[in-house]
């Protein structure tokens, strides 16, 4: 019954559509990703041109599916959907700074939601016509990884809701 309610709520709020069910990424998994990833940097903002085969070799399968093939974790399962820590969210694929915790809000959609990106070039946008909908996909501004979608039903001051996948976010407290 609770699962049906969550699915109906996700559909009713226009949330991201679930296409896969990756498990939440913990700190151990995040450390393993970074140890094998020569492109990960929290200071470099240069755009990366890395081929799909290389990302597939470097990234865990669930992260790869979301980041490189626009899969979506199930609602209410990601590590950060209801997380309230103070700090900065980075791209788990390349380390690009994406969002500050003070721009995060409780949207009840089941995914971490933000009303504003950290800086204008932190993310970029692309039209998404998949699943019979027209949406705006949000990509990492550095590595072009799929992060989620943006909607026009967020709070002031922007009115935007960046609906992101936890599995492609790294949170660093106090930064």
C-alpha positions in Angstrom: 0.0 0.0 0.0 2.8 2.4 0.9 4.6 1.7 -2.3 1.5 2.4 -4.4 1.1 5.7 -2.5 4.7 6.7 -3.2 4.3 5.9 -6.9 1.1 7.8 -7.2 2.6 10.8 -5.4 5.6 10.7 -7.7 3.4 10.8 -10.8 1.1 13.5 -9.4 4.0 15.8 -8.5 5.6 15.5 -11.9 8.7 14.0 -10.3 11.5 12.2 -12.2 10.4 8.9 -13.7 12.0 5.8 -12.3 13.8 3.7 -14.8 16.2 1.7 -12.5 16.6 1.1 -8.8 20.2 1.7 -7.8 21.0 1.4 -4.1 21.9 4.5 -2.1 25.6 5.3 -2.2 27.4 5.4 1.1 30.8 6.9 2.0 32.7 3.7 1.4 31.3 3.4 -2.2 32.0 7.1 -2.8 35.6 6.6 -1.7 36.0 3.6 -4.0 34.6 5.6 -7.0 37.1 8.5 -6.4 40.1 6.2 -5.9 39.7 4.7 -9.4 38.6 8.0 -11.1 41.5 10.2 -12.4 39.0 12.8 -13.5 37.5 13.5 -10.0 38.5 16.9 -8.7 36.7 19.4 -6.4 38.8 22.3 -7.7 39.1 21.7 -11.5 36.2 23.3 -13.4 37.5 22.5 -16.9 35.0 20.7 -19.1 35.8 17.0 -19.5 35.6 15.1 -22.8 35.7 11.5 -21.6 34.3 8.7 -23.7 31.5 6.4 -22.6 33.7 3.3 -22.5 36.1 5.1 -20.1 33.2 6.1 -17.8 31.9 2.6 -17.9 35.3 1.3 -16.8 35.7 3.8 -14.0 32.2 4.0 -12.4 30.2 1.4 -10.5 27.3 0.1 -12.6 24.5 1.9 -10.8 26.3 5.2 -10.9 27.2 4.7 -14.5 23.5 3.9 -15.5 22.2 7.1 -13.8 25.1 9.4 -14.8 25.7 8.2 -18.4 22.3 6.7 -19.4 19.9 9.0 -17.6 18.5 6.2 -15.4 16.7 7.3 -12.2 16.8 5.9 -8.7 13.5 5.0 -7.1 11.8 7.7 -5.1 12.5 7.8 -1.4 15.5 5.5 -1.6 18.4 7.8 -2.2 20.8 8.8 0.5 20.0 12.5 0.4 16.3 12.8 -0.3 15.5 13.8 3.3 19.1 14.6 4.4 19.5 17.9 6.3 23.3 18.3 6.6 25.0 21.6 6.1 27.6 21.7 3.3 28.1 21.3 -0.4 26.9 18.8 -2.9 29.3 17.8 -5.6 29.0 15.6 -8.8 29.9 12.1 -7.7 31.4 11.5 -11.2 33.8 14.4 -11.6 33.8 16.4 -8.3 32.2 19.6 -9.8 30.5 21.7 -7.1 26.7 21.7 -7.8 24.5 22.8 -4.9 24.8 24.3 -1.4 22.7 22.8 1.4 21.1 26.2 2.0 19.4 25.9 -1.4 18.0 22.4 -0.5 14.3 22.1 0.5 11.8 19.4 1.4 9.7 18.9 -1.7 8.1 15.5 -0.8 8.9 14.2 -4.3 11.3 11.5 -3.0 14.5 12.9 -4.4 16.8 15.7 -3.1 15.5 19.0 -4.3 17.2 22.4 -4.6 15.9 25.7 -5.8 19.2 27.0 -7.2 22.6 25.7 -8.5 25.8 26.8 -6.8 26.9 28.9 -9.8 25.5 29.4 -13.3 27.9 27.0 -15.0 27.7 24.3 -12.4 24.9 22.6 -14.4 23.6 22.8 -18.0 20.2 21.9 -19.4 18.9 19.8 -22.2 15.4 19.1 -23.5 14.2 15.6 -22.5 11.3 14.0 -24.4 11.6 10.5 -22.9 8.7 8.6 -21.3 6.1 10.5 -23.2 6.9 13.8 -21.4 8.7 17.0 -22.2 11.0 17.9 -19.4 14.3 19.7 -18.8 17.2 17.4 -18.0 19.9 18.8 -15.7 23.5 17.7 -16.5 26.8 18.3 -14.7 28.4 21.4 -16.2 31.8 19.7 -16.1 31.3 16.1 -17.2 27.9 16.1 -18.7 26.5 13.4 -16.4 22.8 13.2 -15.9 21.8 14.5 -12.5 18.0 14.7 -12.8 15.4 17.2 -14.0 14.3 20.8 -13.2 10.7 21.8 -12.7 8.9 25.2 -12.3 7.2 24.3 -9.0 9.9 25.2 -6.5 10.0 27.8 -3.7 11.1 31.4 -3.9 13.3 33.1 -4.8 13.7 31.1 -8.0 10.5 29.0 -8.3 12.6 26.1 -9.5 12.9 22.6 -8.2 16.1 20.8 -9.2 15.0 17.1 -8.7 18.3 15.3 -8.4 19.4 11.6 -8.0 21.3 11.0 -4.7 23.6 8.4 -6.3 25.3 11.0 -8.5 25.8 13.5 -5.6 28.6 13.6 -3.1 27.9 15.6 0.1 30.8 17.3 1.9 29.9 18.8 5.3 30.8 22.3 6.2 32.1 23.4 2.8 
